[in-house]
C-alpha cells in the first residue's frame, strides 16, 4: 500500500509568531524543512513540499507544490492531492514542517484506520492534528463544494468527506509537539538533548 502514497510537507505558513521563515529555522543545526524532508522520505518515496512561495523553503531538490485555490493548509492539501493524482498515487499523507518528533508508526496506523473513510487524522492528548493525516485523492471532487462554504480548515473538510481519528499517547513527550515560538524551539532543542 505504501506504493500508493505520496507525502506532502505543509510548509506554507507565515510563522509570524517565531519571526517568519519558520521552515528555515534550525533545530540541532538542521533546518526544520530538512528534518521534515528526512522524515517524509521514511514514509514515502514520493515527496513534495506545499508552500505559498518557494522562498519559504530555500533551495531543495524536492518538488515544490503551489496551490492558490485557498489559503492555509487546505491549499497545501489540494496541491498535494493534485500532485499525488498526477503521479498515479491514491493517497496523500500530510505532515507539517514544524513537528520534528512525529511517530515512526504514523503512516502505518493511519493506513490501518482509514477503512472506508476519506481520511484518517492523527490525535494526541485529546487534540486532533489534521495537518498529520492520510487523505484519499478522490477528496479533490469535494473541494469546490467545501470552499464554497467559505470555510478553509482541514478539520472542516474532513468532517464534510468523512474521517476517522487515530490517537497516540501524549504524556511529557507528545510526538505531535509543534514549533510556533522561540520558546517552543528552545523546548525542542532540550528534547533533542535528552
Buried (B, 14 or more C-beta within 10 A) or exposed (E): EEEBBBBBBBBBBEBEBBEEBBBBBEBEEEBBBBBBBEBBEEBBEBBBBBBBEEEBBEEBEBBBBBBEEBEBBBBBBBBBBBBBBEEEBBBBBBBBBBBBBBBEEBBEBBBEBBEEBBBBBBBBEEEBBBBBBBBBBEBBEBBEEBBEEEBBEBBBBBEBBBBBBBBBEBEEEBBBBBBBEEEBBEEBEEBEEE
